[in-house]
Amino acid sequence: MDYVNLGRTGLKISRLALGCMTFGSPSWSRWVLDESGSRPIIEKAIEYGINFFDTADMYSLGASEKIVGKVVLEHLPRHKAVIATKLYNPMSDDPNDRGLSRKHVFEAVDGSLKRLGTDYIDLYQLHRFDYGTPLEETLDALNDVVRMGKVRYLGASSMHAWQFMKAIGLQRQYGWAPFVSMQPHYNLIYREEEREMLPLCLSEGVGVIPWSPLARGLLAGKRNEGQTSVRAETDKTAHALYDRSKAQDDAVIAAVRAVAERHGRPMAQIAYAWVASRPAITAPIVGISKLEQFADAIAALEVKLTDEDVAEMEAPYHAKPVAGHV
């Protein structure tokens, strides 16, 4: 496993991040694995040299954080693990148990620390933009949790580029702890982040850790071959993101299949390799629910795509509405 700096920081992360939404409680969603199902996957990630684990407080309403913290810290000394989590989404019916208010930032970070079983979070990320809270309030609170030592670095996830740049500008203006990473929705089927967000991150030295690099499995090709899974059938987010442009998506999937056949590799390896090799990308976030899926993610780091391969897979793409910001 290779390790790279996250943006302009000195923090070294593995070239793949393990996405931890799959780990938690099946009662939250049928496709989620409990601790016994999650443990072998996390342990295999560590065996492969992955040191970067990305979760969120809302994943299984905290159960993901509990499992990730428990298993990771059983196998790695704290200084060797890079643990990332997020806040914003509702954690209960309480109107203050959500969003990015100063009150919720302070309470959410303490809740995540307790569930993770650690006294600091390596990367604390805004899961989404909060239109109901002044940005200055959020950024001031985030600066405070960094200065308290509860958080090492700050990051953000899907939002408009102007919102992210406004936040960065305020952090510079007031000397607040800066955002060092962005976690956007990005894959061969959804490339709208290339217009503004990725050039912004390149310009400002912000690390990029994209989510859904396989487009919820569509770019692995299995659904087009008639294969399905509990997640494919029940994941409402997947349907919201990818059911609107099926004809366009099928053309991209067909191009990925053609390149994969030419390389003699599975489609998932080719789709992962494309994301990992794009300008600005630091480390794709891979979601693993079966041990055999690691093979494609790890092998993808060795795939060398030609300019012709890239052009063939990118050619069928057409502009789409923004998806994944809410």
Secondary structure, 3 states (H helix, E strand, C coil): CCEEECCCCCCEEECCEEECCCECCCCCCCCCECHHHHHHHHHHHHHCCCCEEECCCCHHHHHHHHHHHHHHHHHCCHHHCEEEEEECCCCCCCCCCCCCCHHHHHHHHHHHHHHHCCCCEEEEEECCCCCCCCHHHHHHHHHHHHHCCCEEEEEEECCCHHHHHHHHHHHHHHCCCCEEEEECECCCCCCHHHCCHHHHHHHHCCEECCECCCCCCHHHCCCCCCCCCHHHHHCHHHHHHHCCCHHHHHHHHHHHHHHHHHHCCCHHHHHHHHHHHCCCECCCEEECCCHHHHHHHHHHCCCCCCHHHHHHHHCCCCCCCCCCCC
